[in-house]
Amino acid sequence: DGDGLLDTEEIERGTDPNNPDTDGDRLTDKEEVDRGTDPLNPDTDGDGLLDGDEGQWGANPLVADTDGDTIPDGRE
């Protein structure tokens, strides 16, 4: 699928070897593996923002409250 992961790696991880973005979060499965996000969950940290959108907002897709103000990134 051109995402940079071998089909065997995709099968081991449970991702779709025919879809470069298995969870539809705007990051390829390879980008997710490299960043430590979950390629099977579009919102790894559960804050309400897609992993692929967090970067444009300056948020961390691994931390639900990037700025530590007790409000999840997806609500700010």
N, CA, C and O atoms as a CHARMM CRD file, in Angstrom:
* protein
*
  304
    1    1 ASP  N      0.80900  -1.20800   0.00000 PROA 1      0.00000
    2    1 ASP  CA     0.00000   0.00000   0.00000 PROA 1      0.00000
    3    1 ASP  C      0.85000   1.26800   0.00000 PROA 1      0.00000
    4    1 ASP  O      0.30900   2.37400  -0.02000 PROA 1      0.00000
    5    2 GLY  N      2.16900   1.11900   0.02200 PROA 2      0.00000
    6    2 GLY  CA     3.05100   2.27000  -0.10300 PROA 2      0.00000
    7    2 GLY  C      3.24900   3.07900   1.15900 PROA 2      0.00000
    8    2 GLY  O      3.74000   4.20500   1.08300 PROA 2      0.00000
    9    3 ASP  N      2.88500   2.55100   2.32400 PROA 3      0.00000
   10    3 ASP  CA     3.02900   3.32700   3.55400 PROA 3      0.00000
   11    3 ASP  C      4.39200   3.17100   4.21600 PROA 3      0.00000
   12    3 ASP  O      4.68100   3.85100   5.20100 PROA 3      0.00000
   13    4 GLY  N      5.23400   2.28200   3.68600 PROA 4      0.00000
   14    4 GLY  CA     6.56700   2.10900   4.24900 PROA 4      0.00000
   15    4 GLY  C      6.70500   0.90100   5.15600 PROA 4      0.00000
   16    4 GLY  O      7.81400   0.58400   5.58800 PROA 4      0.00000
   17    5 LEU  N      5.60900   0.21900   5.45500 PROA 5      0.00000
   18    5 LEU  CA     5.67000  -1.01300   6.23500 PROA 5      0.00000
   19    5 LEU  C      5.53500  -2.20000   5.29000 PROA 5      0.00000
   20    5 LEU  O      4.76800  -2.15600   4.32800 PROA 5      0.00000
   21    6 LEU  N      6.27800  -3.25000   5.56900 PROA 6      0.00000
   22    6 LEU  CA     6.12200  -4.48300   4.80200 PROA 6      0.00000
   23    6 LEU  C      4.76200  -5.09600   5.11600 PROA 6      0.00000
   24    6 LEU  O      4.23400  -4.92000   6.21400 PROA 6      0.00000
   25    7 ASP  N      4.20500  -5.80700   4.16200 PROA 7      0.00000
   26    7 ASP  CA     2.91300  -6.46000   4.39100 PROA 7      0.00000
   27    7 ASP  C      2.97200  -7.37700   5.60700 PROA 7      0.00000
   28    7 ASP  O      2.01000  -7.45700   6.37100 PROA 7      0.00000
   29    8 THR  N      4.09800  -8.07200   5.79500 PROA 8      0.00000
   30    8 THR  CA     4.22300  -8.95700   6.95800 PROA 8      0.00000
   31    8 THR  C      4.15900  -8.16600   8.25900 PROA 8      0.00000
   32    8 THR  O      3.56000  -8.62300   9.23200 PROA 8      0.00000
   33    9 GLU  N      4.77500  -6.97400   8.28500 PROA 9      0.00000
   34    9 GLU  CA     4.69400  -6.11600   9.47700 PROA 9      0.00000
   35    9 GLU  C      3.25400  -5.68000   9.72600 PROA 9      0.00000
   36    9 GLU  O      2.79200  -5.65000  10.86600 PROA 9      0.00000
   37   10 GLU  N      2.55800  -5.34600   8.65600 PROA 10     0.00000
   38   10 GLU  CA     1.16800  -4.90400   8.79100 PROA 10     0.00000
   39   10 GLU  C      0.29400  -6.02700   9.34800 PROA 10     0.00000
   40   10 GLU  O     -0.54900  -5.79200  10.21400 PROA 10     0.00000
   41   11 ILE  N      0.49500  -7.22200   8.85800 PROA 11     0.00000
   42   11 ILE  CA    -0.29000  -8.35700   9.34400 PROA 11     0.00000
   43   11 ILE  C     -0.00200  -8.59700  10.82300 PROA 11     0.00000
   44   11 ILE  O     -0.92400  -8.84700  11.59900 PROA 11     0.00000
   45   12 GLU  N      1.28000  -8.52200  11.22300 PROA 12     0.00000
   46   12 GLU  CA     1.65400  -8.70000  12.63300 PROA 12     0.00000
   47   12 GLU  C      1.00600  -7.64800  13.52400 PROA 12     0.00000
   48   12 GLU  O      0.58900  -7.95500  14.64100 PROA 12     0.00000
   49   13 ARG  N      0.91700  -6.41700  13.04500 PROA 13     0.00000
   50   13 ARG  CA     0.36500  -5.31000  13.83300 PROA 13     0.00000
   51   13 ARG  C     -1.15700  -5.23700  13.76900 PROA 13     0.00000
   52   13 ARG  O     -1.79000  -4.55200  14.57200 PROA 13     0.00000
   53   14 GLY  N     -1.73700  -5.94800  12.80800 PROA 14     0.00000
   54   14 GLY  CA    -3.18900  -5.91200  12.64500 PROA 14     0.00000
   55   14 GLY  C     -3.67300  -4.79900  11.74000 PROA 14     0.00000
   56   14 GLY  O     -4.87600  -4.55600  11.64200 PROA 14     0.00000
   57   15 THR  N     -2.74300  -4.11400  11.07300 PROA 15     0.00000
   58   15 THR  CA    -3.12600  -3.05100  10.14900 PROA 15     0.00000
   59   15 THR  C     -3.41700  -3.64400   8.77100 PROA 15     0.00000
   60   15 THR  O     -3.08500  -4.79700   8.49700 PROA 15     0.00000
   61   16 ASP  N     -4.03100  -2.85400   7.92400 PROA 16     0.00000
   62   16 ASP  CA    -4.46200  -3.30600   6.60300 PROA 16     0.00000
   63   16 ASP  C     -3.33400  -3.10700   5.59400 PROA 16     0.00000
   64   16 ASP  O     -2.96600  -1.96800   5.31000 PROA 16     0.00000
   65   17 PRO  N     -2.77800  -4.19000   5.04600 PROA 17     0.00000
   66   17 PRO  CA    -1.68900  -4.05100   4.08400 PROA 17     0.00000
   67   17 PRO  C     -2.11600  -3.42600   2.75700 PROA 17     0.00000
   68   17 PRO  O     -1.27300  -3.16800   1.89700 PROA 17     0.00000
   69   18 ASN  N     -3.40500  -3.18100   2.58200 PROA 18     0.00000
   70   18 ASN  CA    -3.90600  -2.54700   1.35800 PROA 18     0.00000
   71   18 ASN  C     -4.36500  -1.11100   1.57900 PROA 18     0.00000
   72   18 ASN  O     -4.88900  -0.47900   0.66200 PROA 18     0.00000
   73   19 ASN  N     -4.17500  -0.59600   2.78200 PROA 19     0.00000
   74   19 ASN  CA    -4.60700   0.76300   3.11400 PROA 19     0.00000
   75   19 ASN  C     -3.47300   1.45000   3.86900 PROA 19     0.00000
   76   19 ASN  O     -3.12600   1.00800   4.96400 PROA 19     0.00000
   77   20 PRO  N     -2.88900   2.50800   3.32900 PROA 20     0.00000
   78   20 PRO  CA    -1.76200   3.15100   3.99900 PROA 20     0.00000
   79   20 PRO  C     -2.12400   3.82200   5.32800 PROA 20     0.00000
   80   20 PRO  O     -1.23900   4.08800   6.14200 PROA 20     0.00000
   81   21 ASP  N     -3.40200   4.09500   5.55400 PROA 21     0.00000
   82   21 ASP  CA    -3.85400   4.73900   6.79500 PROA 21     0.00000
   83   21 ASP  C     -5.02900   3.93000   7.36000 PROA 21     0.00000
   84   21 ASP  O     -6.19000   4.30700   7.19900 PROA 21     0.00000
   85   22 THR  N     -4.71200   2.83100   8.01300 PROA 22     0.00000
   86   22 THR  CA    -5.72800   1.88500   8.47100 PROA 22     0.00000
   87   22 THR  C     -6.81400   2.53500   9.30600 PROA 22     0.00000
   88   22 THR  O     -7.99200   2.22500   9.13100 PROA 22     0.00000
   89   23 ASP  N     -6.44000   3.44200  10.22300 PROA 23     0.00000
   90   23 ASP  CA    -7.44500   4.02300  11.13000 PROA 23     0.00000
   91   23 ASP  C     -8.02200   5.34900  10.65300 PROA 23     0.00000
   92   23 ASP  O     -8.87300   5.92600  11.33000 PROA 23     0.00000
   93   24 GLY  N     -7.57500   5.84700   9.49500 PROA 24     0.00000
   94   24 GLY  CA    -8.16600   7.04800   8.90200 PROA 24     0.00000
   95   24 GLY  C     -7.89400   8.34400   9.63400 PROA 24     0.00000
   96   24 GLY  O     -8.72100   9.25600   9.60100 PROA 24     0.00000
   97   25 ASP  N     -6.74400   8.44600  10.29900 PROA 25     0.00000
   98   25 ASP  CA    -6.44500   9.64600  11.08900 PROA 25     0.00000
   99   25 ASP  C     -5.50900  10.63400  10.40300 PROA 25     0.00000
  100   25 ASP  O     -5.03400  11.57800  11.03500 PROA 25     0.00000
  101   26 ARG  N     -5.24200  10.42800   9.12400 PROA 26     0.00000
  102   26 ARG  CA    -4.39600  11.30100   8.32400 PROA 26     0.00000
  103   26 ARG  C     -2.89300  11.08600   8.55500 PROA 26     0.00000
  104   26 ARG  O     -2.08100  11.90200   8.12100 PROA 26     0.00000
  105   27 LEU  N     -2.52100   9.99500   9.23400 PROA 27     0.00000
  106   27 LEU  CA    -1.12600   9.56700   9.33800 PROA 27     0.00000
  107   27 LEU  C     -1.04000   8.17200   8.72800 PROA 27     0.00000
  108   27 LEU  O     -1.91400   7.33500   8.95600 PROA 27     0.00000
  109   28 THR  N      0.01800   7.92200   7.95100 PROA 28     0.00000
  110   28 THR  CA     0.17800   6.56600   7.43700 PROA 28     0.00000
  111   28 THR  C      0.50700   5.62900   8.59500 PROA 28     0.00000
  112   28 THR  O      0.93500   6.06100   9.66600 PROA 28     0.00000
  113   29 ASP  N      0.29800   4.35100   8.35700 PROA 29     0.00000
  114   29 ASP  CA     0.61100   3.36600   9.39400 PROA 29     0.00000
  115   29 ASP  C      2.08300   3.45100   9.79600 PROA 29     0.00000
  116   29 ASP  O      2.40800   3.31300  10.97500 PROA 29     0.00000
  117   30 LYS  N      2.96600   3.67300   8.83900 PROA 30     0.00000
  118   30 LYS  CA     4.40800   3.80900   9.12800 PROA 30     0.00000
  119   30 LYS  C      4.67300   5.04200   9.97900 PROA 30     0.00000
  120   30 LYS  O      5.44900   4.97200  10.93100 PROA 30     0.00000
  121   31 GLU  N      4.04800   6.16400   9.66000 PROA 31     0.00000
  122   31 GLU  CA     4.22500   7.36900  10.47700 PROA 31     0.00000
  123   31 GLU  C      3.79000   7.10100  11.91300 PROA 31     0.00000
  124   31 GLU  O      4.42600   7.57100  12.85700 PROA 31     0.00000
  125   32 GLU  N      2.72000   6.35600  12.07600 PROA 32     0.00000
  126   32 GLU  CA     2.23600   6.04700  13.42300 PROA 32     0.00000
  127   32 GLU  C      3.22600   5.17700  14.18000 PROA 32     0.00000
  128   32 GLU  O      3.49500   5.41700  15.35800 PROA 32     0.00000
  129   33 VAL  N      3.76700   4.17400  13.51200 PROA 33     0.00000
  130   33 VAL  CA     4.76300   3.31700  14.15900 PROA 33     0.00000
  131   33 VAL  C      5.96600   4.16200  14.57300 PROA 33     0.00000
  132   33 VAL  O      6.46700   4.02100  15.68800 PROA 33     0.00000
  133   34 ASP  N      6.43100   5.03600  13.68400 PROA 34     0.00000
  134   34 ASP  CA     7.58900   5.88400  13.97600 PROA 34     0.00000
  135   34 ASP  C      7.33100   6.85400  15.12400 PROA 34     0.00000
  136   34 ASP  O      8.23700   7.13400  15.90800 PROA 34     0.00000
  137   35 ARG  N      6.10900   7.36900  15.23300 PROA 35     0.00000
  138   35 ARG  CA     5.77900   8.36300  16.26200 PROA 35     0.00000
  139   35 ARG  C      5.31400   7.74400  17.57700 PROA 35     0.00000
  140   35 ARG  O      5.22400   8.42600  18.59900 PROA 35     0.00000
  141   36 GLY  N      5.02200   6.44800  17.53800 PROA 36     0.00000
  142   36 GLY  CA     4.55900   5.77600  18.74600 PROA 36     0.00000
  143   36 GLY  C      3.06700   5.85600  18.97200 PROA 36     0.00000
  144   36 GLY  O      2.58100   5.48100  20.03900 PROA 36     0.00000
  145   37 THR  N      2.32400   6.34200  17.97600 PROA 37     0.00000
  146   37 THR  CA     0.86900   6.36400  18.09100 PROA 37     0.00000
  147   37 THR  C      0.30900   5.02100  17.62700 PROA 37     0.00000
  148   37 THR  O      1.03600   4.20500  17.06000 PROA 37     0.00000
  149   38 ASP  N     -0.95600   4.79700  17.86300 PROA 38     0.00000
  150   38 ASP  CA    -1.59600   3.51600  17.57200 PROA 38     0.00000
  151   38 ASP  C     -2.20600   3.53900  16.17200 PROA 38     0.00000
  152   38 ASP  O     -3.16100   4.27700  15.93300 PROA 38     0.00000
  153   39 PRO  N     -1.67000   2.74300  15.24300 PROA 39     0.00000
  154   39 PRO  CA    -2.20400   2.75400  13.88500 PROA 39     0.00000
  155   39 PRO  C     -3.60000   2.14800  13.75900 PROA 39     0.00000
  156   39 PRO  O     -4.18500   2.15300  12.67500 PROA 39     0.00000
  157   40 LEU  N     -4.13200   1.62700  14.85900 PROA 40     0.00000
  158   40 LEU  CA    -5.48700   1.06600  14.85400 PROA 40     0.00000
  159   40 LEU  C     -6.48000   1.95700  15.58300 PROA 40     0.00000
  160   40 LEU  O     -7.66300   1.62700  15.67500 PROA 40     0.00000
  161   41 ASN  N     -6.00300   3.08800  16.10200 PROA 41     0.00000
  162   41 ASN  CA    -6.86100   4.00800  16.86400 PROA 41     0.00000
  163   41 ASN  C     -6.64200   5.42200  16.32500 PROA 41     0.00000
  164   41 ASN  O     -5.53100   5.94000  16.44400 PROA 41     0.00000
  165   42 PRO  N     -7.63800   6.05700  15.74600 PROA 42     0.00000
  166   42 PRO  CA    -7.44000   7.38300  15.16000 PROA 42     0.00000
  167   42 PRO  C     -7.14300   8.48000  16.18500 PROA 42     0.00000
  168   42 PRO  O     -6.67400   9.55600  15.81300 PROA 42     0.00000
  169   43 ASP  N     -7.40400   8.22600  17.45100 PROA 43     0.00000
  170   43 ASP  CA    -7.16800   9.20900  18.51900 PROA 43     0.00000
  171   43 ASP  C     -6.46000   8.50000  19.67500 PROA 43     0.00000
  172   43 ASP  O     -7.08400   8.16400  20.68200 PROA 43     0.00000
  173   44 THR  N     -5.16200   8.27700  19.52200 PROA 44     0.00000
  174   44 THR  CA    -4.38700   7.47600  20.46700 PROA 44     0.00000
  175   44 THR  C     -4.54600   7.93800  21.90400 PROA 44     0.00000
  176   44 THR  O     -4.68400   7.10900  22.80400 PROA 44     0.00000
  177   45 ASP  N     -4.52900   9.25500  22.13900 PROA 45     0.00000
  178   45 ASP  CA    -4.59400   9.75000  23.52000 PROA 45     0.00000
  179   45 ASP  C     -6.01200  10.03700  24.00300 PROA 45     0.00000
  180   45 ASP  O     -6.20500  10.42800  25.15400 PROA 45     0.00000
  181   46 GLY  N     -7.00400   9.84700  23.13800 PROA 46     0.00000
  182   46 GLY  CA    -8.40100   9.98200  23.54400 PROA 46     0.00000
  183   46 GLY  C     -8.85800  11.39100  23.87000 PROA 46     0.00000
  184   46 GLY  O     -9.79300  11.57600  24.64800 PROA 46     0.00000
  185   47 ASP  N     -8.20200  12.39200  23.28000 PROA 47     0.00000
  186   47 ASP  CA    -8.54300  13.78300  23.59800 PROA 47     0.00000
  187   47 ASP  C     -9.56400  14.40800  22.65300 PROA 47     0.00000
  188   47 ASP  O     -9.95700  15.55900  22.84200 PROA 47     0.00000
  189   48 GLY  N     -9.99200  13.66700  21.64800 PROA 48     0.00000
  190   48 GLY  CA   -10.98400  14.20300  20.72200 PROA 48     0.00000
  191   48 GLY  C    -10.40900  14.75000  19.42800 PROA 48     0.00000
  192   48 GLY  O    -11.16500  15.18200  18.55800 PROA 48     0.00000
  193   49 LEU  N     -9.09400  14.74400  19.27900 PROA 49     0.00000
  194   49 LEU  CA    -8.45000  15.16700  18.03000 PROA 49     0.00000
  195   49 LEU  C     -7.83300  13.95200  17.35700 PROA 49     0.00000
  196   49 LEU  O     -7.24700  13.09900  18.02300 PROA 49     0.00000
  197   50 LEU  N     -7.96400  13.87200  16.03800 PROA 50     0.00000
  198   50 LEU  CA    -7.28800  12.80700  15.30600 PROA 50     0.00000
  199   50 LEU  C     -5.78300  12.96400  15.46600 PROA 50     0.00000
  200   50 LEU  O     -5.27200  14.08300  15.51800 PROA 50     0.00000
  201   51 ASP  N     -5.07300  11.84300  15.54300 PROA 51     0.00000
  202   51 ASP  CA    -3.61600  11.89600  15.67700 PROA 51     0.00000
  203   51 ASP  C     -2.98500  12.75900  14.58900 PROA 51     0.00000
  204   51 ASP  O     -2.06600  13.53000  14.86700 PROA 51     0.00000
  205   52 GLY  N     -3.46400  12.63700  13.36500 PROA 52     0.00000
  206   52 GLY  CA    -2.90200  13.39500  12.25400 PROA 52     0.00000
  207   52 GLY  C     -3.18700  14.88200  12.30600 PROA 52     0.00000
  208   52 GLY  O     -2.50100  15.66000  11.64300 PROA 52     0.00000
  209   53 ASP  N     -4.17700  15.29500  13.07300 PROA 53     0.00000
  210   53 ASP  CA    -4.51100  16.71800  13.19200 PROA 53     0.00000
  211   53 ASP  C     -3.79000  17.39600  14.35500 PROA 53     0.00000
  212   53 ASP  O     -3.67900  18.62200  14.38200 PROA 53     0.00000
  213   54 GLU  N     -3.30500  16.62200  15.30200 PROA 54     0.00000
  214   54 GLU  CA    -2.71200  17.21300  16.50100 PROA 54     0.00000
  215   54 GLU  C     -1.51200  18.10200  16.18700 PROA 54     0.00000
  216   54 GLU  O     -1.34400  19.15500  16.80300 PROA 54     0.00000
  217   55 GLY  N     -0.67600  17.68600  15.23200 PROA 55     0.00000
  218   55 GLY  CA     0.50800  18.46900  14.90100 PROA 55     0.00000
  219   55 GLY  C      0.18700  19.87000  14.42100 PROA 55     0.00000
  220   55 GLY  O      0.88900  20.81900  14.77100 PROA 55     0.00000
  221   56 GLN  N     -0.86700  20.01900  13.62100 PROA 56     0.00000
  222   56 GLN  CA    -1.20900  21.34700  13.10800 PROA 56     0.00000
  223   56 GLN  C     -1.70400  22.27100  14.21400 PROA 56     0.00000
  224   56 GLN  O     -1.69400  23.49200  14.05700 PROA 56     0.00000
  225   57 TRP  N     -2.13400  21.69500  15.32800 PROA 57     0.00000
  226   57 TRP  CA    -2.59700  22.49300  16.46700 PROA 57     0.00000
  227   57 TRP  C     -1.51900  22.62500  17.54600 PROA 57     0.00000
  228   57 TRP  O     -1.75000  23.23200  18.59100 PROA 57     0.00000
  229   58 GLY  N     -0.33900  22.05200  17.28300 PROA 58     0.00000
  230   58 GLY  CA     0.73900  22.11000  18.26500 PROA 58     0.00000
  231   58 GLY  C      0.51000  21.18500  19.44400 PROA 58     0.00000
  232   58 GLY  O      1.08700  21.38000  20.51400 PROA 58     0.00000
  233   59 ALA  N     -0.32900  20.18100  19.25100 PROA 59     0.00000
  234   59 ALA  CA    -0.64400  19.23800  20.32100 PROA 59     0.00000
  235   59 ALA  C      0.15300  17.95000  20.13300 PROA 59     0.00000
  236   59 ALA  O      0.63400  17.65500  19.03900 PROA 59     0.00000
  237   60 ASN  N      0.28200  17.20100  21.20200 PROA 60     0.00000
  238   60 ASN  CA     0.99900  15.93700  21.19700 PROA 60     0.00000
  239   60 ASN  C     -0.01600  14.80000  21.11200 PROA 60     0.00000
  240   60 ASN  O     -0.87700  14.69100  21.98500 PROA 60     0.00000
  241   61 PRO  N      0.05800  13.95100  20.08800 PROA 61     0.00000
  242   61 PRO  CA    -0.92400  12.87700  19.94700 PROA 61     0.00000
  243   61 PRO  C     -0.80900  11.77800  21.00000 PROA 61     0.00000
  244   61 PRO  O     -1.62600  10.85800  21.03100 PROA 61     0.00000
  245   62 LEU  N      0.19500  11.87100  21.85600 PROA 62     0.00000
  246   62 LEU  CA     0.37100  10.89200  22.92900 PROA 62     0.00000
  247   62 LEU  C     -0.04200  11.43800  24.28800 PROA 62     0.00000
  248   62 LEU  O     -0.01700  10.71600  25.28400 PROA 62     0.00000
  249   63 VAL  N     -0.42600  12.72300  24.33100 PROA 63     0.00000
  250   63 VAL  CA    -0.79400  13.36900  25.59200 PROA 63     0.00000
  251   63 VAL  C     -2.14200  14.06200  25.40400 PROA 63     0.00000
  252   63 VAL  O     -2.27200  14.93600  24.54700 PROA 63     0.00000
  253   64 ALA  N     -3.13100  13.68900  26.18300 PROA 64     0.00000
  254   64 ALA  CA    -4.48200  14.23700  26.02200 PROA 64     0.00000
  255   64 ALA  C     -4.56500  15.72200  26.35700 PROA 64     0.00000
  256   64 ALA  O     -5.41100  16.43100  25.81200 PROA 64     0.00000
  257   65 ASP  N     -3.70600  16.19600  27.23900 PROA 65     0.00000
  258   65 ASP  CA    -3.71700  17.59800  27.66900 PROA 65     0.00000
  259   65 ASP  C     -2.30400  18.15500  27.52000 PROA 65     0.00000
  260   65 ASP  O     -1.56700  18.27000  28.50000 PROA 65     0.00000
  261   66 THR  N     -1.93500  18.50000  26.29200 PROA 66     0.00000
  262   66 THR  CA    -0.57200  18.90500  25.97000 PROA 66     0.00000
  263   66 THR  C     -0.08000  20.06400  26.82500 PROA 66     0.00000
  264   66 THR  O      1.07000  20.05600  27.26300 PROA 66     0.00000
  265   67 ASP  N     -0.92400  21.05700  27.07100 PROA 67     0.00000
  266   67 ASP  CA    -0.47000  22.23400  27.82400 PROA 67     0.00000
  267   67 ASP  C     -0.68600  22.11700  29.33500 PROA 67     0.00000
  268   67 ASP  O     -0.33700  23.03400  30.07900 PROA 67     0.00000
  269   68 GLY  N     -1.25100  21.01100  29.79100 PROA 68     0.00000
  270   68 GLY  CA    -1.38000  20.75900  31.22300 PROA 68     0.00000
  271   68 GLY  C     -2.39200  21.61400  31.96000 PROA 68     0.00000
  272   68 GLY  O     -2.28100  21.79100  33.17400 PROA 68     0.00000
  273   69 ASP  N     -3.38600  22.15100  31.24700 PROA 69     0.00000
  274   69 ASP  CA    -4.36400  23.03000  31.89800 PROA 69     0.00000
  275   69 ASP  C     -5.63700  22.29600  32.33000 PROA 69     0.00000
  276   69 ASP  O     -6.63200  22.93500  32.67500 PROA 69     0.00000
  277   70 THR  N     -5.61300  20.97700  32.31400 PROA 70     0.00000
  278   70 THR  CA    -6.71100  20.07500  32.69000 PROA 70     0.00000
  279   70 THR  C     -7.85800  20.03600  31.67700 PROA 70     0.00000
  280   70 THR  O     -8.87200  19.38500  31.93200 PROA 70     0.00000
  281   71 ILE  N     -7.72300  20.70800  30.54800 PROA 71     0.00000
  282   71 ILE  CA    -8.73200  20.65500  29.48500 PROA 71     0.00000
  283   71 ILE  C     -8.13900  19.83400  28.34000 PROA 71     0.00000
  284   71 ILE  O     -7.08100  20.18700  27.82100 PROA 71     0.00000
  285   72 PRO  N     -8.79800  18.74500  27.93700 PROA 72     0.00000
  286   72 PRO  CA    -8.26100  17.93400  26.83900 PROA 72     0.00000
  287   72 PRO  C     -8.06700  18.77100  25.57100 PROA 72     0.00000
  288   72 PRO  O     -8.85500  19.67000  25.27800 PROA 72     0.00000
  289   73 ASP  N     -7.01500  18.46100  24.83700 PROA 73     0.00000
  290   73 ASP  CA    -6.69000  19.22100  23.62500 PROA 73     0.00000
  291   73 ASP  C     -7.87400  19.34700  22.67500 PROA 73     0.00000
  292   73 ASP  O     -8.04900  20.39800  22.05700 PROA 73     0.00000
  293   74 GLY  N     -8.67200  18.33000  22.54500 PROA 74     0.00000
  294   74 GLY  CA    -9.80700  18.35600  21.63100 PROA 74     0.00000
  295   74 GLY  C    -10.91100  19.31300  22.03600 PROA 74     0.00000
  296   74 GLY  O    -11.78000  19.62500  21.22200 PROA 74     0.00000
  297   75 ARG  N    -10.90000  19.78600  23.26700 PROA 75     0.00000
  298   75 ARG  CA   -11.92400  20.72500  23.73300 PROA 75     0.00000
  299   75 ARG  C    -11.41800  22.16000  23.71800 PROA 75     0.00000
  300   75 ARG  O    -12.19200  23.08900  23.95100 PROA 75     0.00000
  301   76 GLU  N    -10.12900  22.35600  23.44600 PROA 76     0.00000
  302   76 GLU  CA    -9.58400  23.72700  23.45800 PROA 76     0.00000
  303   76 GLU  C     -9.68700  24.37800  22.10100 PROA 76     0.00000
  304   76 GLU  O     -9.27700  25.52600  21.93400 PROA 76     0.00000
